[in-house]
Amino acid sequence: MVDHELEREQRYVRGLYARLDALKLEAEEQLDAIRLLDVGGNHQGRSERDTFARIYEDRIVQLREVDERLAFGRLELEASVDGESPLRYIGRIGLRDADLQPILLDWRVPQASAFYQATAANPLGARARRHLVSKGRALVRIEDEIFDMSLLDSDTSELQGEGALLAALSAERTGRMSDIVATIQAEQDRIIRSELRGVLVVQGGPGTGKTAVALHRAAYLLYSHRERLASSGVLIVGPSRSFLQYIEAVLPSLGETGVVLSSVGQLFPGVDAAIEDSPSVARLKGERGMAALIARAVRSRQRVPGAPQELDVNGDRLTLDPQLVSNAMHRARETGKSYNEARVVFVKNALGALSREWLQQLKSNGNSMDESDLPMLREDLRSSEDVRVALNTAWLPLSPEKLVRDLYARPQWLAELTPDWSDEQRALLRRGRDAEFTISDIPLLDEAAEHLGEYDVVDAAEKREQKQQRKRDIENAERAIQNMDVKGMVNAKDLADNFAEFADRGTTAERASSDRSWTYGHVVVDEAQELSAMQWRLLLRRGPLRSFTIVGDIAQAASAAASSSWRVALEPLLGDSAEGDRWRLEELTVNYRTPSQIASAAESMAIAHGLPVTPSRAVRESEWPIAVLTDAVEAVRRDRALGIGGTLAVIVGEQAIGSLGERLRAEFGDAVGLGSRGLTSEIALITPQDAKGLEFDSVVVVDPAAIVASSERGAGALYVAMTRATQRLYLIADGDLPAGI
């Protein structure tokens, strides 16, 4: 019976793929026809041809990307009165047959919601739910959940299984997060589909599916609010490169392209920071007061000379009076422009005033000159080495990178800016100019950029021209839509993006990730409990609409700059509104991933160390008890001897990772991978920070007591490490285990 049902479903799925292939062929033929159009030398015609060619190209790419796991579910509904089929198939996109009848529902449409929300207690009109498990285009298994008990009396009773979710959780991990859209449960689905307004905080313990909720909410919002989000995109911020590597395939597999995946260390274009500061340095750099320090640092780079300066200009001696510099600065500041843009105004005013003084000096010396000679004199002043040095000394053009490096490398200047700091605090920031930027530096660079503005003023002028051109392109697009009689098929903004002469061929995500001033329609933050006040300020600039989905677990906070509560964490984002109703909290309470014996031990340890644990109910138990050993190599050897395979992580504190790596490689060779690059290795050797958001079949936690003692947030780091295991957990300790275990 099972084989018969599998073959029946396979036939239906083959029909879906046949329709998918037909649509791809149709789009390819339409693309070929568009490319062959002869539009002559008419610019408008070429623009329209190229635009519609791009539309067909995008359609072909979308149809190709959904080939894997095209259909993943089926609902059997109560019989309808109009004879409509009670079977409703759910997939990654919607498909209609040649008669325009729906044969596959997109998972995000309201009619598909019962696939995620139906339960035996509240079936929502569904009698049964079937999960279709495939590999490539072939179905390999079906899993049924029965809501209508009368079905158990029929021949289909043999098809009932344990359900796709528990089967997936019991299966081995591949090292990357699989596309689990078919296994989202009602608790998660409610959050994914919640309205797009304000700040939504999703709190949940390990294994409750927070990351799945964050990713699928991003895809759902892009689908449901396409008009608002398609052009601005969605930003997803993860805690580390390891995390991004782990999830990178999920959203593209859902066919969404307007998503930027980034760690905090990658949020400033041109800088890719991966180095962590020491806890004390990270804590200082993360404090909100650093914003005021950066502002003072920028202001202090405008200096009026203390005495008149003698300047040589083409053999003439001129005097640059401090009052002239001060007046030019005052006029520049009155414009309200950013530092570098205001500097252009300063230089213009200073050169203007100095050229007039030079003119009077020349006339006093008997030269026959008048006001018409001022432009020539200004150019001579502009090219003078003495004048350039004097004006640059008063107001130097600055990049964010130079400002922050100077702040760290010039202790006397830092002392002038921080009269209330101790010498110990200043010493925390001291380092050479050639030191690499750290993750904690990224918000400071962004803060500096906010005050400094465009470093290259010519580039800024080009951007202003691009904005004007964009406006003209939209007007042309509106006329093109009328001429082509395709109103409703495409909007003017999308069409303007594709005009041949001015098109930016990058996706929304590509354009957004390279532009610091880009503002996103929605921001999703995973492991948000780790963020500092300065990092929240950075994210607010990326999402000024304050449309956020914030996902995390306060109990898992391990960074030195982390907050102790969501109210405290959200203050930089919402200000006093963090106390009010500007944000709402949803909690995930079912642990789908962590075996109950591991979840219980981890929660007991966390509670013993005063962590604010969100209670959750583990729904599965592993057959392996927690093992306590004295040697990590022996633990890995024992796990491999089981012959089960799967992923294995050895989690150890930063200080011991080098020596342990040597021992593991001596025993297991190339099977051992280090850090984020080693996630696809058979044995991954990582720190608790690297492990955030990840999961492995087996986890070996080395010296739990040392992890707890490593920092004031050490208990949170151990909580993270222990809860990465989906099957087996080994604790390596020579002495006593931390309290609660």
Secondary structure, DSSP 8 states (H G I E B T S, - for coil): -HHHHHHHHHHHHHHHHHHHHHHHHHHHHHHHHHHT---TT-HHHHHHHHHHHHHHHHHHHHHHHT-TTSEEEEEEE---TT---SEEEEESS-EE-TT--EEEEETTSGGGTHHHH--SS--TTEEEEEEEEEETTEEEEEEEEE-SGGGGGSGGGGGB-S-HHHHHHHS---SS----GGG--HHHHHHHTS-S-SEEEEEE-TTS-HHHHHHHHHHHHHHHTHHHHTTT-EEEEES-HHHHHHHTTHHHHTT--SEEEEEGGGSSTT--------HHHHHHHHSTHHHHHHHHHHHHTB---SS-EEEEETTEEEEE-HHHHHHHHHHHHHTT--HHHHHHHHHHHHHHHHHHHHHHHHHHTT----GGGHHHHHHHHHH-HHHHHHHHHHB----HHHHHHHHHH-HHHHHHH-TTS-HHHHHHH---TTS---GGGHHHHHHHHHHH--S-HHHHHHHHHHHHHHHHHHHHHHHHHHHHT-BTTB-HHHHHTT-TTT---S-HHHHHHT-TT---SEEEESSGGG--HHHHHHHHHH-TT--EEEEE-GGG--STT--SSHHHHHHHHHGGGGGTTSEEEEEE-EESSS-HHHHHHHHHHHHHTT------EE----SS--EEES-HHHHHHHHHHT-----EEEE--GGGHHHHHHHHHHHHGGGEEEGGGGTTSSEEEE-TTTTTT--EEEEEEE-HHHHHHTSTTHHHHHHHHHTTEEEEEEEE-SS---TT-
